[in-house]
């Protein structure tokens, strides 16, 4: 009986493990080179971010963080770099809301430094100045997304 109690307790305790972190896809374009290298460098940097989750097995998830950085100089694209940084995570023992938050905020925050480094490396290899993206508060972004979803659901509900 003691063994059953222990195994039940282990199943209920939250478990989190990083199985693997890997670069799933990467691309770099410098469509206006070499012309861009002859101009004064005053870039406008735009960052688009997205994450997606898929279930691989019971309690095993892949999270893919996609970062797309566009640098424009004098309204011309100097470079465009996109990185899909992925991870495989084992997560058990969490309620649905906690699991959703872990996959939507915690896992992307683990992946971000890897994606940032990959982007900086590609930009440097493209002969552009270093581009170290600022840290991102994924908890705040997740909370904002949940608020927007709740607001959209409220707006779709017919008022009587």
C-alpha beads as a LAMMPS data file, in Angstrom:
LAMMPS data file: protein, C-alpha beads

160 atoms
159 bonds

1 atom types
1 bond types

-500.0 500.0 xlo xhi
-500.0 500.0 ylo yhi
-500.0 500.0 zlo zhi

Masses

1 110.0

Atoms # bond

1 1 1 0.000 0.000 0.000
2 1 1 2.852 2.375 0.763
3 1 1 4.224 1.876 -2.752
4 1 1 0.877 2.833 -4.316
5 1 1 0.683 5.974 -2.168
6 1 1 4.201 6.950 -3.220
7 1 1 3.568 6.412 -6.942
8 1 1 0.306 8.397 -6.730
9 1 1 2.128 11.207 -4.948
10 1 1 4.878 11.231 -7.610
11 1 1 2.259 11.468 -10.363
12 1 1 0.658 14.472 -8.693
13 1 1 3.905 16.341 -8.096
14 1 1 4.671 18.684 -10.977
15 1 1 7.553 17.517 -13.123
16 1 1 9.416 19.671 -15.660
17 1 1 12.427 18.651 -17.728
18 1 1 14.138 19.999 -20.811
19 1 1 14.769 17.064 -23.131
20 1 1 16.399 18.982 -25.973
21 1 1 16.889 22.525 -27.292
22 1 1 17.570 22.798 -31.009
23 1 1 17.524 25.119 -34.002
24 1 1 14.625 23.953 -36.170
25 1 1 14.924 26.463 -39.015
26 1 1 16.973 29.567 -39.806
27 1 1 17.219 31.970 -42.716
28 1 1 19.105 35.153 -43.487
29 1 1 18.607 37.518 -46.404
30 1 1 20.418 40.737 -47.320
31 1 1 18.445 41.718 -50.432
32 1 1 20.086 45.107 -50.942
33 1 1 23.700 44.131 -50.538
34 1 1 26.251 45.353 -51.404
35 1 1 24.512 48.743 -51.762
36 1 1 23.456 48.727 -48.090
37 1 1 27.117 48.656 -46.999
38 1 1 27.822 51.968 -48.754
39 1 1 25.161 53.892 -46.808
40 1 1 25.236 55.360 -43.333
41 1 1 23.944 52.729 -40.885
42 1 1 20.788 54.047 -39.170
43 1 1 18.635 50.922 -39.004
44 1 1 15.019 50.602 -37.976
45 1 1 14.667 47.195 -36.356
46 1 1 11.340 45.339 -36.276
47 1 1 10.895 42.133 -34.255
48 1 1 7.974 39.742 -34.750
49 1 1 7.583 36.887 -32.317
50 1 1 5.365 33.830 -32.238
51 1 1 5.323 30.504 -30.450
52 1 1 3.587 27.238 -31.224
53 1 1 3.167 24.059 -29.224
54 1 1 2.556 20.492 -30.296
55 1 1 2.074 17.364 -28.216
56 1 1 4.586 14.638 -29.037
57 1 1 3.531 12.087 -26.428
58 1 1 1.819 11.905 -23.042
59 1 1 3.423 14.777 -21.113
60 1 1 5.971 15.521 -23.860
61 1 1 5.684 18.749 -25.848
62 1 1 7.559 20.577 -28.578
63 1 1 7.577 24.352 -28.271
64 1 1 8.787 26.386 -31.258
65 1 1 9.661 30.057 -30.782
66 1 1 9.811 31.950 -34.082
67 1 1 11.629 35.286 -34.190
68 1 1 11.664 37.377 -37.354
69 1 1 13.869 40.464 -37.405
70 1 1 13.688 42.984 -40.225
71 1 1 16.261 45.780 -40.402
72 1 1 15.484 48.682 -42.700
73 1 1 17.961 51.378 -43.580
74 1 1 16.614 54.398 -45.490
75 1 1 13.335 52.504 -46.095
76 1 1 15.141 49.627 -47.800
77 1 1 15.473 46.197 -46.237
78 1 1 19.063 45.779 -45.097
79 1 1 18.512 42.273 -43.769
80 1 1 15.794 39.874 -42.782
81 1 1 16.557 37.028 -40.407
82 1 1 14.185 34.368 -39.121
83 1 1 14.927 31.725 -36.523
84 1 1 12.747 28.889 -35.281
85 1 1 14.238 27.835 -31.973
86 1 1 12.618 24.701 -30.596
87 1 1 12.659 22.604 -27.481
88 1 1 11.249 19.323 -26.309
89 1 1 9.913 19.492 -22.766
90 1 1 8.518 16.854 -20.430
91 1 1 5.799 18.375 -18.272
92 1 1 3.512 16.391 -15.980
93 1 1 1.389 16.984 -12.919
94 1 1 0.103 20.448 -13.842
95 1 1 -3.478 21.623 -14.084
96 1 1 -4.560 22.709 -17.582
97 1 1 -4.179 26.441 -16.842
98 1 1 -0.696 25.934 -15.373
99 1 1 0.324 23.720 -18.298
100 1 1 -0.927 26.316 -20.795
101 1 1 1.048 29.041 -18.987
102 1 1 4.182 26.888 -18.839
103 1 1 4.008 26.124 -22.572
104 1 1 3.036 29.702 -23.509
105 1 1 5.433 31.691 -21.331
106 1 1 7.973 29.641 -19.397
107 1 1 9.200 27.444 -22.285
108 1 1 9.554 30.364 -24.750
109 1 1 11.572 32.256 -22.121
110 1 1 13.976 29.294 -21.991
111 1 1 14.275 29.229 -25.792
112 1 1 14.694 32.997 -26.299
113 1 1 18.403 33.308 -25.373
114 1 1 19.270 30.569 -27.866
115 1 1 17.254 32.258 -30.626
116 1 1 18.789 35.638 -29.787
117 1 1 22.291 34.188 -30.066
118 1 1 21.482 32.491 -33.397
119 1 1 20.146 35.777 -34.794
120 1 1 23.179 37.724 -33.603
121 1 1 25.528 35.144 -35.175
122 1 1 23.773 35.286 -38.551
123 1 1 23.680 39.090 -38.557
124 1 1 27.423 39.186 -37.796
125 1 1 28.154 36.662 -40.551
126 1 1 26.178 38.912 -42.906
127 1 1 28.743 41.635 -42.081
128 1 1 26.295 43.802 -40.142
129 1 1 26.870 45.252 -36.668
130 1 1 25.992 43.030 -33.713
131 1 1 22.292 42.789 -32.950
132 1 1 21.645 41.727 -29.380
133 1 1 17.890 41.717 -28.901
134 1 1 16.576 43.021 -25.591
135 1 1 15.189 40.503 -23.103
136 1 1 11.479 39.750 -23.411
137 1 1 8.995 39.337 -20.556
138 1 1 7.062 36.309 -21.789
139 1 1 4.871 36.275 -18.666
140 1 1 3.615 39.772 -19.506
141 1 1 3.063 38.840 -23.165
142 1 1 1.178 35.705 -22.106
143 1 1 -1.022 37.695 -19.705
144 1 1 -1.737 40.233 -22.454
145 1 1 -2.663 37.453 -24.884
146 1 1 -5.005 35.832 -22.322
147 1 1 -6.656 39.217 -21.684
148 1 1 -7.154 39.769 -25.429
149 1 1 -8.671 36.290 -25.815
150 1 1 -11.027 36.887 -22.893
151 1 1 -12.050 40.244 -24.334
152 1 1 -12.655 38.710 -27.770
153 1 1 -14.764 35.948 -26.206
154 1 1 -16.815 38.562 -24.333
155 1 1 -17.387 40.544 -27.513
156 1 1 -18.531 37.424 -29.381
157 1 1 -21.032 36.452 -26.693
158 1 1 -24.440 37.867 -27.632
159 1 1 -25.874 40.305 -25.130
160 1 1 -29.535 39.782 -24.144

Bonds

1 1 1 2
2 1 2 3
3 1 3 4
4 1 4 5
5 1 5 6
6 1 6 7
7 1 7 8
8 1 8 9
9 1 9 10
10 1 10 11
11 1 11 12
12 1 12 13
13 1 13 14
14 1 14 15
15 1 15 16
16 1 16 17
17 1 17 18
18 1 18 19
19 1 19 20
20 1 20 21
21 1 21 22
22 1 22 23
23 1 23 24
24 1 24 25
25 1 25 26
26 1 26 27
27 1 27 28
28 1 28 29
29 1 29 30
30 1 30 31
31 1 31 32
32 1 32 33
33 1 33 34
34 1 34 35
35 1 35 36
36 1 36 37
37 1 37 38
38 1 38 39
39 1 39 40
40 1 40 41
41 1 41 42
42 1 42 43
43 1 43 44
44 1 44 45
45 1 45 46
46 1 46 47
47 1 47 48
48 1 48 49
49 1 49 50
50 1 50 51
51 1 51 52
52 1 52 53
53 1 53 54
54 1 54 55
55 1 55 56
56 1 56 57
57 1 57 58
58 1 58 59
59 1 59 60
60 1 60 61
61 1 61 62
62 1 62 63
63 1 63 64
64 1 64 65
65 1 65 66
66 1 66 67
67 1 67 68
68 1 68 69
69 1 69 70
70 1 70 71
71 1 71 72
72 1 72 73
73 1 73 74
74 1 74 75
75 1 75 76
76 1 76 77
77 1 77 78
78 1 78 79
79 1 79 80
80 1 80 81
81 1 81 82
82 1 82 83
83 1 83 84
84 1 84 85
85 1 85 86
86 1 86 87
87 1 87 88
88 1 88 89
89 1 89 90
90 1 90 91
91 1 91 92
92 1 92 93
93 1 93 94
94 1 94 95
95 1 95 96
96 1 96 97
97 1 97 98
98 1 98 99
99 1 99 100
100 1 100 101
101 1 101 102
102 1 102 103
103 1 103 104
104 1 104 105
105 1 105 106
106 1 106 107
107 1 107 108
108 1 108 109
109 1 109 110
110 1 110 111
111 1 111 112
112 1 112 113
113 1 113 114
114 1 114 115
115 1 115 116
116 1 116 117
117 1 117 118
118 1 118 119
119 1 119 120
120 1 120 121
121 1 121 122
122 1 122 123
123 1 123 124
124 1 124 125
125 1 125 126
126 1 126 127
127 1 127 128
128 1 128 129
129 1 129 130
130 1 130 131
131 1 131 132
132 1 132 133
133 1 133 134
134 1 134 135
135 1 135 136
136 1 136 137
137 1 137 138
138 1 138 139
139 1 139 140
140 1 140 141
141 1 141 142
142 1 142 143
143 1 143 144
144 1 144 145
145 1 145 146
146 1 146 147
147 1 147 148
148 1 148 149
149 1 149 150
150 1 150 151
151 1 151 152
152 1 152 153
153 1 153 154
154 1 154 155
155 1 155 156
156 1 156 157
157 1 157 158
158 1 158 159
159 1 159 160
